[in-house]
Amino acid sequence: MTYRVAVVGTGPGRDVDISGRSHAFAYEHADAYADREDCELVACVDVVGEYADRFADEFDVPAEGVYEDHASMLAAAEPDLVSVCTPIPTHAPIVRDCAEAGVTAVHCEKPMADTWGAARGMVAACEEHDVRLTFGHQRRFGDPFRRTKELLDDGVVGELERIEISWGNFFDNGTHTLDLAAMFNDEHPAEWVMGQVDYSKEHVRYGVPTADHAFVSWQYANGVHGVAATGDDVPLSGGPYDFYDCWHRLVGAEGVIELGRREGPPLRYRRDGEGWTGVEVDEEFEGRVDLAIDDVVRSLSEGTESELRAEHALRTTEILFAGHESSRRRGRVELPLGIDDHPLVSLIEAGEVEPTVPDDRPPHPSETGER
């Protein structure tokens, strides 16, 4: 079978996305689809017509398959599989529209949504209409992360006890770091979350206010504990100890694994009473979008579960919103999380949180639309 694929939110081009970084996720999705014999790019969408035309020219999308709104595309093109590569606030409504239009599968960029209620709602809509929903946590397919999981599965440091994270911000980067933590811990759900976030500096990323500094602790159902300290100037790696100088530190009953180290081997492990052993890995810390798309399409064709399925993403997203809710409540939050909003956004709108340092990043003109 050949799957008819549509991409919503093409963006301005291959060399820039809405955050100003050198990643154009729609193009990376399209590259992966174009490399597969069982996928055909039949449609693309962007609210800026010039962007959609540019994308169509590169990937030979027919002229009748170029749209400026996703509703028209869904009605006319009738795709089997849709990649959603738009800003975060538009994810949930577009995914719901895809589900109601009867597509077979949706692969959506991360984070899931701008509120916890929206995240749950998009999953519920896809379940109601029997639509496969997956999310772009492609880092778990990168060689450094796969090798780390192999070390854990091989028992080189004994049974996993604690996961320490020091990487980026807690919401946008956090969806990756927590997804990886879940993979390392065999996808066990969390039971409670306690945290504090700081929004002293205004930072709107992919359409959502994002707290750069956070300290969050959580407990998984199997007893493994997690802790994340994020922010450029106050991460765990800001301490004087070399063993904190990494993105993930996995503490086992018999040793430690360090991943994403800033100096020396990017992956190494130490068994208690022994020295460090470095592990060679490929430079794939951004992950592999192609392998993520392969997993999505393969699971669709074989009728199996994708590693990127909504169930996994929802558990990660619950920790993200619970960390913010704990900051709002000033206390520990037991899961399941019983809110619908984004606590940080609600605090900002109520005037209870007001950044004192303005965001110095100029907004991209497509940040308010479908890229």
KAWO-V833472 format. One record per residue. RES is the residue in one letter. SS is DSSP state (h for helix, s for strand, l for the rest). Layout:
res = [RES:RES]
ss = [SS:SS]
This chain:
res = [M:T:Y:R:V:A:V:V:G:T:G:P:G:R:D:V:D:I:S:G:R:S:H:A:F:A:Y:E:H:A:D:A:Y:A:D:R:E:D:C:E:L:V:A:C:V:D:V:V:G:E:Y:A:D:R:F:A:D:E:F:D:V:P:A:E:G:V:Y:E:D:H:A:S:M:L:A:A:A:E:P:D:L:V:S:V:C:T:P:I:P:T:H:A:P:I:V:R:D:C:A:E:A:G:V:T:A:V:H:C:E:K:P:M:A:D:T:W:G:A:A:R:G:M:V:A:A:C:E:E:H:D:V:R:L:T:F:G:H:Q:R:R:F:G:D:P:F:R:R:T:K:E:L:L:D:D:G:V:V:G:E:L:E:R:I:E:I:S:W:G:N:F:F:D:N:G:T:H:T:L:D:L:A:A:M:F:N:D:E:H:P:A:E:W:V:M:G:Q:V:D:Y:S:K:E:H:V:R:Y:G:V:P:T:A:D:H:A:F:V:S:W:Q:Y:A:N:G:V:H:G:V:A:A:T:G:D:D:V:P:L:S:G:G:P:Y:D:F:Y:D:C:W:H:R:L:V:G:A:E:G:V:I:E:L:G:R:R:E:G:P:P:L:R:Y:R:R:D:G:E:G:W:T:G:V:E:V:D:E:E:F:E:G:R:V:D:L:A:I:D:D:V:V:R:S:L:S:E:G:T:E:S:E:L:R:A:E:H:A:L:R:T:T:E:I:L:F:A:G:H:E:S:S:R:R:R:G:R:V:E:L:P:L:G:I:D:D:H:P:L:V:S:L:I:E:A:G:E:V:E:P:T:V:P:D:D:R:P:P:H:P:S:E:T:G:E:R]
ss = [l:l:s:s:s:s:s:s:l:l:l:l:s:l:l:s:l:l:l:l:l:l:l:l:h:h:h:h:h:h:h:h:h:h:l:l:l:l:s:s:s:s:s:s:s:l:l:l:h:h:h:h:h:h:h:h:h:h:h:l:l:l:h:h:h:s:s:l:l:h:h:h:h:h:h:h:h:l:l:l:s:s:s:s:l:l:l:h:h:h:h:h:h:h:h:h:h:h:h:h:h:l:l:l:s:s:s:s:l:l:l:l:l:l:l:h:h:h:h:h:h:h:h:h:h:h:h:h:l:l:l:s:s:s:s:l:l:h:h:h:h:l:h:h:h:h:h:h:h:h:h:h:h:l:l:l:l:l:l:s:s:s:s:s:s:l:l:l:l:l:l:h:h:h:h:h:h:h:h:h:h:h:h:h:l:l:l:l:l:s:s:s:s:s:s:s:s:s:l:l:s:l:l:s:s:l:l:s:s:l:l:l:s:s:s:s:s:s:s:s:l:l:l:l:s:s:s:s:s:s:l:l:l:l:l:h:h:h:l:l:l:h:h:h:l:l:l:s:s:s:s:s:l:l:s:s:s:s:s:l:l:l:l:l:l:l:s:s:s:s:s:l:l:l:l:s:s:s:l:l:l:l:l:l:l:l:l:l:h:h:h:h:h:h:h:h:h:h:h:h:h:h:l:l:l:l:l:l:s:h:h:h:h:h:h:h:h:h:h:h:h:h:h:h:h:h:h:h:h:l:l:l:s:s:l:l:l:l:l:l:l:l:h:h:h:h:h:h:h:l:l:l:l:l:l:l:s:l:l:l:l:l:l:l:h:h:h:h:l:l:l]
